[in-house]
């Protein structure tokens, strides 16, 4: 039984129940787009874009704007290109299979990176510095990053596979953004319902649905075990302890 095969079965890109690979409601996403407020003709980049749903909505909100989706997962890139084509955005939204930390272009009006700080060797601090350097003076950054809502206990750390120092408080995250030369315009966090629906549609739900549909598959028991591990980690560990913040920042 291959752990890689099980991981692939539960991966996000082929999961059509997910609009984006992050805990985010439609109303919350609309608020983020409004706060980013890209102007007509804006240049936008999403570093670690996944299949670029939020990038496409930002581009759609600003006539004549263009977007670069930077992503290393080929399945996510393929899904993004297909979505862009169906929505008439193939000439305005381009996807690039390049690591986020290696993307060279600058002077964007808006740079986005959600849940992708691990793409930079220095994590959050280096990601914020890179995003600041990617936008023009007066540009904006949308940064999504984890934080501790409360002091993590052993169950939360085990559920996430994290160490206490991997994240700080929400205020710590805001201070890191300020230290990078970015000023917060809007700070929001995924709420409990967004997290629960995301987990139910993502790893836990996708694996459970697949196992129910394939009771005799050689990977069935492995998928069930992976689902149980994820469920225990979420509901018995980091739910209510680990949060995800969305910071709209001005450079």
C-alpha positions in Angstrom: 0.0 0.0 0.0 1.5 3.3 -1.1 1.2 6.4 1.1 1.8 8.5 -2.0 -1.2 6.9 -3.7 -3.4 7.6 -0.7 -2.2 11.2 -0.6 -3.0 11.6 -4.3 -6.6 10.2 -3.7 -7.1 12.9 -1.0 -5.4 15.7 -2.8 -7.1 19.0 -3.4 -6.7 19.7 -7.1 -9.0 16.9 -8.4 -11.6 17.7 -5.7 -14.4 19.5 -7.4 -16.2 20.2 -4.1 -13.4 22.7 -3.3 -13.7 26.1 -4.8 -10.3 27.0 -3.4 -7.9 25.1 -1.2 -8.4 27.2 2.0 -11.2 27.7 4.6 -13.0 30.6 2.9 -16.7 31.3 2.3 -18.1 33.1 -0.7 -19.0 36.2 1.4 -15.5 36.3 2.9 -13.8 35.9 -0.5 -15.9 38.8 -1.8 -14.8 41.0 1.1 -11.2 40.2 0.3 -11.6 41.0 -3.3 -13.2 44.3 -2.4 -10.5 45.2 0.1 -7.8 44.4 -2.4 -9.6 46.7 -4.9 -7.5 46.1 -8.0 -7.8 49.0 -10.4 -8.6 48.6 -14.1 -5.5 47.3 -15.9 -3.9 46.1 -12.7 -1.1 43.5 -12.8 -1.7 40.7 -10.2 0.4 37.8 -9.2 -0.6 34.8 -6.9 2.4 33.0 -5.5 1.4 29.5 -4.6 -1.9 30.0 -6.5 -3.2 26.5 -6.6 -5.8 26.5 -9.4 -6.2 30.2 -9.1 -9.9 30.7 -8.3 -9.3 33.7 -6.1 -6.8 35.1 -8.7 -9.4 34.8 -11.4 -12.0 36.6 -9.3 -9.6 39.4 -8.6 -8.9 39.7 -12.4 -12.6 39.6 -13.2 -13.2 42.5 -10.7 -10.9 44.8 -12.6 -11.4 45.4 -16.4 -8.3 45.0 -18.4 -6.3 43.5 -15.5 -4.0 40.5 -15.9 -2.9 37.8 -13.5 0.0 35.4 -13.1 -0.6 32.2 -11.2 2.7 30.7 -9.9 2.3 27.1 -8.8 4.3 23.9 -8.8 1.5 21.3 -8.6 0.8 20.3 -12.3 -2.7 19.0 -11.5 -3.6 22.4 -9.9 -2.1 24.2 -12.9 -4.1 22.1 -15.4 -7.3 22.7 -13.4 -6.5 26.5 -13.4 -5.9 26.6 -17.1 -9.1 24.8 -17.8 -11.1 27.1 -15.6 -9.5 30.2 -17.1 -10.4 28.9 -20.6 -14.0 28.2 -19.7 -14.4 31.7 -18.2 -12.8 33.5 -21.1 -9.7 34.4 -19.1 -7.1 32.4 -21.0 -5.4 35.5 -22.3 -5.6 37.4 -19.0 -4.7 34.7 -16.5 -1.5 32.7 -17.1 -0.2 29.9 -15.0 3.5 29.1 -14.5 5.0 25.9 -13.1 7.6 27.7 -11.1 8.4 27.7 -7.3 7.0 30.8 -5.7 10.3 31.8 -4.2 11.9 31.7 -7.7 9.4 34.0 -9.5 11.4 36.9 -10.8 8.9 39.5 -12.0 8.3 42.7 -9.9 6.2 45.9 -9.9 2.8 44.2 -9.6 -0.1 46.2 -8.3 -1.3 43.3 -6.1 0.5 40.2 -4.9 -1.4 37.3 -3.3 -0.1 34.4 -1.3 -2.3 32.2 0.9 -1.1 29.3 2.9 2.2 29.2 0.9 4.8 30.7 3.2 6.5 27.3 3.3 7.6 28.0 -0.3 10.2 30.3 1.1 13.1 28.9 3.2 12.6 31.6 5.9 8.9 31.0 6.1 6.6 33.8 7.1 9.3 36.5 7.5 10.9 35.8 4.1 7.5 35.4 2.4 6.4 38.8 3.6 9.6 40.4 2.5 9.3 38.8 -1.0 5.7 39.9 -1.4 6.7 43.5 -0.4 9.5 43.4 -3.0 7.1 42.1 -5.7 4.7 45.0 -5.6 5.2 48.6 -6.7 5.3 51.4 -4.1 1.7 51.9 -3.0 0.7 48.4 -4.2 -1.2 45.9 -2.1 -0.6 42.4 -0.7 -3.1 39.7 0.3 -1.4 37.3 2.6 -3.0 34.3 4.2 -1.1 32.7 7.1 -1.6 30.5 10.1 -1.5 31.7 13.7 -2.3 30.3 17.2 -5.7 31.4 18.5 -4.6 30.1 21.8 -1.6 28.3 23.3 -1.4 24.9 21.5 -1.4 21.7 23.6 0.1 18.4 22.6 -3.0 17.3 20.7 -3.1 20.4 18.6 0.6 20.2 17.8 0.3 16.5 16.9 -2.7 17.1 14.7 -0.9 19.7 12.7 2.5 18.1 12.9 3.8 21.5 14.2 6.0 22.9 16.9 5.0 25.7 19.2 7.3 28.2 17.6 6.0 27.5 14.1 3.4 30.2 14.5 2.7 33.1 16.8 -0.4 35.0 17.7 -2.5 37.1 15.3 -0.9 40.2 16.7 2.6 38.7 16.1 1.6 38.1 12.5 0.5 41.7 12.0 3.7 42.9 13.6 5.7 40.7 11.1 3.9 42.3 8.2 4.6 45.8 9.6 8.3 44.9 10.0 8.3 44.0 6.3 7.1 47.5 5.4 3.4 46.5 5.0 0.5 48.3 6.7 -2.7 46.4 7.5 -5.8 47.6 5.8 -8.1 44.7 6.7 -7.4 41.7 8.9 -9.9 38.8 9.1 -9.7 35.2 10.0 -11.4 32.0 8.9 -14.3 31.3 11.3 -15.2 27.9 12.7 -17.9 27.2 10.1 -15.4 27.9 7.3 -12.9 25.5 8.8 -15.5 22.8 9.4 -16.9 23.0 5.9 -13.4 23.0 4.4 -12.3 19.9 6.3 -15.6 18.2 5.5 -15.1 18.8 1.7 -11.3 18.4 1.7 -9.1 15.7 3.2 -11.7 14.1 5.5 -14.7 14.3 3.2 -13.0 13.4 0.0 -11.3 10.4 1.6 -14.5 9.2 3.2 -16.5 9.5 0.0 -13.9 7.7 -1.9 -13.7 4.8 0.6 -17.5 4.4 0.6 -17.5 4.2 -3.2 -14.6 1.7 -3.4 -15.1 -0.8 -0.6 -13.1 -3.5 -2.3 -10.2 -1.4 -3.5 -6.7 -2.4 -2.2 -6.2 1.1 -0.9 -9.5 1.2 1.0 -8.2 0.5 4.5 -5.3 2.8 4.1 -7.6 5.7 3.0 -9.9 5.0 6.0 -6.9 5.1 8.3 -5.8 8.4 6.8 -9.2 9.9 7.2 -9.4 8.7 10.8 -6.0 10.3 11.5 -7.0 13.6 9.9 -10.4 13.6 11.7 -8.7 13.0 15.1 -6.1 15.6 14.4 -8.7 18.2 13.5 -11.6 17.6 15.9 -9.4 16.3 18.7 -6.5 18.7 18.2 -6.1 21.9 16.3 -9.8 23.0 15.8 -10.1 26.2 17.8 -6.4 26.4 18.4 -4.9 27.0 14.9 -6.4 29.8 12.9 -5.8 31.2 9.4 -5.7 35.0 8.9 -6.2 36.9 5.7 -4.3 40.2 5.8 -4.9 42.9 3.1 -1.8 45.1 3.3 -0.6 48.3 1.7 3.0 48.6 0.6 
